[in-house]
Amino acid sequence: MRRRLPTTAQNRRLCPSPRGRGHSRHRHQDRMSARRRRRRSSRRCRALGVETEAEGARPTARSPMAVTGRGPTPIRHRRASRRTPWLVLVRWMAIGAAVIVAATVGVVGVAVASLSQQLSDNAVDLGTTPTVAPPLLGPYPGGFNLLVVGTDNDPNQADSYGARSATLNDVTILVHVASDHQSATIVSLPRDLVIAQPACVDPATGTTASAVSARPLNEAWGRGGLACVAATVSDLTGMSIPYAAATSFAGVVNITDAIGGVDVCLTGPITDPYSGLDLPAGHSIIQGDTALAFLRSRHGIGDGSDLSRIGSQQQYLASLVRTVKSQSTLTDVTKVFGLAQAAAQNIRPSTSLQSVDAITSLALTLKDVDTSRIAFVSYPVTTYVNDSNKVQPAQATADQLFLAIKNDQSISLSGGTTATGSTAIPPAAGAPTPPSTNTPAADAPPATAVQGITGQTADEQTCADPFFG
């Protein structure tokens, strides 16, 4: 006679859930005893083919024995997964990395926002608006003009570089990048250039300085700050200037430190007590205060004039471009962004340039420009008729130069055109120069030679000549 198998209800009475009545009945007993009872109950239930709720059985499921009427069907249980120490370590490493990334992004975001706020607080309205706004990421779409001004005074530097009763624009440079990003021209304007200057409003006092017919360029800052310098240069060159930035001596030191060392060359040793420059003949890697002294030195270079100082500034800037491009800085957005941050902390920008994104965008336009098509030129001048220590525009040559610039033509500088106080050296005799990482595009417009201008291209190496006067 066949033995009747227990029904599902009977099974459930025989095999109560550990979380059910059985568990409740013994919840006050010794924990180890309860655990042994649960194990015995589990073995008995498996023999009957019944899973407890703790083992995954649904309360309404019927026993396989009750369904088939046959012997107990073995039920395979998946072995519980075990977390190995390595898996736990990897998991926590992933969580830690995610936290670090999130924190880094947050810190960078706060830093950028802080710098942008600082730029915005110091921004100056030039009265002109760019035709195209800089993108949030990537090079500026098209050509542009940027005015760079170096002042000799700053409240933050106090008397560190000598006491001054007024602030002058000691260095004035106009940068033009062609719309196809195939060439760039950087024009240095002498500080002793006597020219007409428009009426300007002093941003500190709100007073208006009347237009003047013949004043040195370096007095424009005192008449109305950065906006006045931009308006003066715009009137002189006929170029619209939507972007501008000014920095002081202290700012130059901080920016050159962020860039790192730059190679310069001297044909002989130079000791200039006025600027503090003291360098031996040959090549030297300079930065910080030494770089500032080199850029400021006038009495120790060439003929002791401002024109000779422009020559050493062009040498420094050309070497800087070669250094930056050889280190692939301009092809790495993060490196460009880092330099933009350093600049942002040490400049007073125009309102059009009051964000780190805008500064980065303008810098990235130079990443594909071949160094042979980046020209550093001096504004063409002749001796001022009323003062032999000052200069005035060589108007015909200046008109020819800026016509070429307006037409986005690359400026060609042949041999013998280096600035006063500079000597060109053959590449083999100079410091090692890495091969150019850029090649001019096949459809790039031909370079234009302008007779009567001096300067050098970024791929040309020059040495500063000592002043023995």
Secondary structure by P-SEA (a helix, b strand, c coil): cccccccaaaaaaaccccccaaaaacccccaaaaaaaaaaaaaaaaaacccccccccccccccccccccccccbbbbcccccccaaaaaaaaaaaaaaaaaaaaaaaaaaaaaaaaaaaaaacccccccccccccccccccccbbbbbbbbcccccccccccccccccccbbbbbbbcccccbbbbbbbbccbbbbbccccccccccccccccccccccccccccaaaaaaaaaaacccccccbbbbcaaaaaaaaaaacbbbbbbcbbbbbccccccccccbbbbcaaaaaaaaacccccccccaaaaaaaaaaaaaaaaaaaaaacccccaaaaaaaaaaaaaccccccccccaaaaaaaaacccccccccbbbbccccccccccccbbbbaaaaaaaaaaaaaabbbbbbccccccccbbbbccccccccccccccccccccbbbbbcccccccccbbbbbbbbcc
